[in-house]
Amino acid sequence: MAWSFLPSWIDLESVSISVDLPARTILKRTGVAALATSSVTALRLTLAPALLRISFEPYLVIDLPPPLGDMGLQQIEYDFRSGAMVPNVFYTGGLVRVGKGSAEDEARAFMRGLVTSTPMAIPPYDPTSDPDLVVTARQVLRNLESDGGGVVVRGARVSARLTLRQELAGGVGSDGFRIPAGATIAASVDVEGTREQIEASPRVQRIEVDCSSAVLHKRGVDQADVRRFVVKRGGEIAVERVEPLGSAGQAAGVESLVRLFGALVAGGGVALDPQRLGPSAVEGLVKEEIARALRPALVEWVQQNPHVVVGMDLRQVLGIAVGGAVA
């Protein structure tokens, strides 16, 4: 599905933002009840075309005085079309089990507090047509801090699942990469800073990418299909999973890696004889050589497409300045 804050060739399935809450953080207090974390808790906000879900791992504790039974809150779902909010509240112990309805009402109030002052607060709402979705998400984080008791956002992890509607390619000369149309990508992005810093200028420290196909070509020849890699600030790449292509792919195991490594060496890489190295050393050197080949193409693509996400400059976000320096 096309989202207005993204180019039409990106089909985004869902996106989520996760932050860690310290132990014994009180998010809401009503009368004698307190909604709090029992230990370090991951709060995850997941946005899909029809809903917003907030979940907690482990669940939040709704603490009540004895003999009333405590309750837990695992998640709340907000349906953008109808405005319905459905919390998952359950008893965790105690002799007298009352007040579940009131607890569910307070959970809904917590969700309403998160979306207040945003377009999400007025159903029906369609996030795919919101051109300022990045601004909307920033307001939700601001509400989390102002309405969430002692919550202080320091760093976050953004995860997304998407499909490419058209081929994505980048290169320097005859070397580069291409991700074919129809490829699926799952990415997790670690962002540092306080909520204010993330709002003003997010700084990505690490991106983990799992891709159904990302083909590296060198001197115009497909060499390898990179399935998992990590991008660090400044554009440095670490390859974690790769499959040889072409003539290298016709052989199996170590032999294929040796052939692939030989092809890369012939293209101007390190001058080592792969036949004299062990399998693990060969594989490690192959991944390093692929990472070196990919980085210039990635940096060039970012510099040519800095505003592919509305409201962000990828050069600042990734720390890639003109010429490929670290910003």
N, C-alpha and C positions, 0 to 999 in steps of 0.2 A: 504494500500500500504506500502511495506517495505521501510524503509529509512536506508541508510548505516551507519548513525551515531547512530542508535538505534538497539537493538536486533531485530531479525526477528519476534519475537512474539508480537511486538507492531505495530499496524496498525495506523499510525498517519494521521488524516484527514487534520488538519491545525494547525498552531501555530502563535501566534501574540505577539508583544511586544508593550506596551503602555507607553508613557512618557508624563508628563504634561509640557506644554510650558507656561511661564508667559505671562500676558497681555502685549500687545504692543511690542511683540518681532518681529523684522524684520528678516525674513528668507532669503529674496533675494531682491536686489534693482537693477533695470535696467532703466537707464535714469530717467524719471520723475515718474515711477511706483515703488511701494513698495509692496512686498508680506509680510503680517504681521498678527499677531493675534489681535483680537479686545478685547478679554478677556482671562482668563485662558483657555487653549485649550488642549484637549487630542489628541496627535498624535499617531496613531496606525499603525504599520507595520504588515501586515498579509501575511504569507507565505503559499502557497498551492503548490501542485505538478506542476502546470502549470503557476502560476502567483505570482507576488508580488504586493500587494496593499498598498498604503499609504493613510490614511483617516484622516480627521480633524473634531473634534466636539467641539465647533461649527466651521463652515467653516472659512477658511482664507479669509482675505479681500485683494483684489488687489486694492490698493489705488491710484487713479489718480486725478490730479488737475481739478477743475471745468473749463468748464461745462461738462467735460468728465464724463461718468457714471462709478461708481465703479463696480467691479465684485467680485464674490466669487469663491473660489476653495474648493470643497468638498473632492475630492479624485483623485488619479491617479492610473491606473492599468497598469502593465507592463507584457506583455505576453512573457514568457521565450522561447517559441517555435519560434515565428516570430520576436520578438524584438519590436513589436508595443507597443506604450505608449498612453493610452487614458485618458486624463484629463477631469474631470467634472467641467467646467467653466461656469458661468452664470452671467447675469447682476443683480445688486442689486439696481440700481437707476441711477439718472442723466438724463440730457437732450440729450446729444450726446452719442450714443452708438456705439463706434468704438473700434477697437483694440482687439477683442476677439481672432482672430487668433494668434496675437503676444503673447497674454497672455497664450494661450495653448502651444505655442512653449517654453515659459519660464518655464511653469510647467513641460514639458518634460525634459528641461535642468536640472531642480531641481532633477528629478528622476534619470537622468543619473549621476548626481553628487553623489547621494547616493550609487549607485552600482559600481562606478569607483574603479579600483584596486581590484575587486572581480571577481570570475568566473561568477557571474550573468551578468556582463557587455557584455559578448559575447554569443549571442544566436546561436543555441539553447542550453539552459542550463537546466539540470535536477537536482533539489535540492535533490531528493531522492537518487541520486547516488553520492552526494558530501560527501566524508568521513570527510571533515573538515568543515561541515556546521556551527558548533559552532564558528569557527574562522571567517568564512564568515560573520556571523551575527554581530560579534564584530567589523569587519571592517566597516559595514554599520553604526553602531552607531558612530564610529570614524568619518566617512564622514559627518554624520549629524551635529556633532559639528564643524568640520572644514569648511564645506560649507554652514552651516545653519545660518550664521550671528551670532546672540547672543545666540544661543541655547546652553544650558549647561545641560547635562543629569545628573540628581540626582535621582537615584532610578527608578525602572521600574516595570511594571506588565507584566508577561508572562502568556499567556493563551493558552491552547491546548485542542483539542478534539481527543480522540483515542479509539481504540477497541483492546482488548486483543485476540490474536490468540490462546493462550494456558493459562492454569490456572496459576495464580500467588498465591503463598502461602508462609507463614512464620509462625514460631511458636517457643515456648519455652516449651519443654516437651509436654504434651498433650493439651496445650492451644495455641491458635493462630488464624489465619485468612486465608481465601482463597477467591480470586476473580476468578469466573469461566471463562473459555474460552467463548468468545463472549460478555463479559461484556463491556459496554461503559462507558467511564470516561471523565468528563469535569473538568479541573483543572485550577485554577488561582493562580499564584505564585507572591508574593510581594518580590522584591529584593531591598536591600538598597545599598547606596554608589554612588560615582561618576562613570562616565563612565570608568575611569582607574581602579577603585576598582572592578567594575563589571567584567571587562575584566580579571584582574589578579586572582581574587578569589571571585566569587559571593557569597553573604551571604543572604540566604533566611530567611525572618522574619515570613512569614505566607503562608500557602497553603490551599486554599479552594477546596474541592473535592466533586463533585457530581458523584455518581457511581450507575449504575443500580443494582449492587449486590456486597456486600462485607460481607461475612459470618463470624461471630465470633463463634469459637467453644471453649468450656471449658471442660476439662477432656474428650476430644474426642467427645463431644456432641454439635451439632449445636444449638446455643442459640438465635442468633439475626442476622438480615440482616441490616447492617449499610449503609444507603443510602446517607447521607451527613455528612461530618466531616471536622474539621480544624486541621491542623498540624502546631504547632508553633516551633520556633527555639529550638533545643535540643530534638525534638521528642515528646513534650507534645501534647496531643490530646484532642480536645473538640468535642463531638458527638452532632450533631444538629438534625438528623433525623434517627430513628431506627424502625424496625419492628420485633416483636417477631417471633420466629420459633419453630417448634416442638410442645410439649405439651402446651407451653405458647401461641403459635399462635392459638390454638384451641379456646381460649376464646377471648372476645372482650374488647376493651377499657381498663379501669383501671384494670380490673381483669387480663388481659394478662400481664400488666406491673408488677402487684403484683407477679404473678407466675414467670415471668422472673427474677425479683429482688430476689425472694426467691431462685431460682436456683443458682444465682450468689453468694448470701450470703452463701449458702450451700457449694459452691466451695471455700470458704475462704475469702469472702468479708467483708464488714462492718456488725457489729452485731446490726441491727435495725429491728424492727417488722414492715413490710410494711403495715400490716392491720390497724395500728394506725396512719398512715400518710395520708395526703390529696393527691388527684390525681396528682397535679402539683409537690408536694414534691417527690412522688414516681417516677415520670417520670424523675425528675432532678437527683435523686440518681441512678436510673438505668443507665442514660447516663454517669454519673461520673464513675460508676463501670465498664461499658463497656470500657471507655477510659483508665482506669487503666489496664484492661486486654489486650487491644490492644497495648499499648506502648511498652512493652518488645518485642513483636513479630515484630513490625515495626523496632525497633532499631536493633534487631538481623538480620533482612533481609537487612537493609542498610549496616551493617558491613560485611555481606557476599557477597553483590553485589555493592560495592562502585563505580565501573566503568561501570555501565550499560549504561550510556550516554557517548559516546566518547568525550574526552576533558574535563571531569568533574570528580571530586571526591565527591560523594554524602555525604560522612562523613563531608567534609569541608563545602560544600554548605548548609547542614542542621544543622551544628553545633553538630554532633554526633561523639564523640571520642570513643576510645576503652573502653568498659565497660559502654557505654551509657551516659557518662558525656557530658556537654555542651562545645563545642569548641568555 
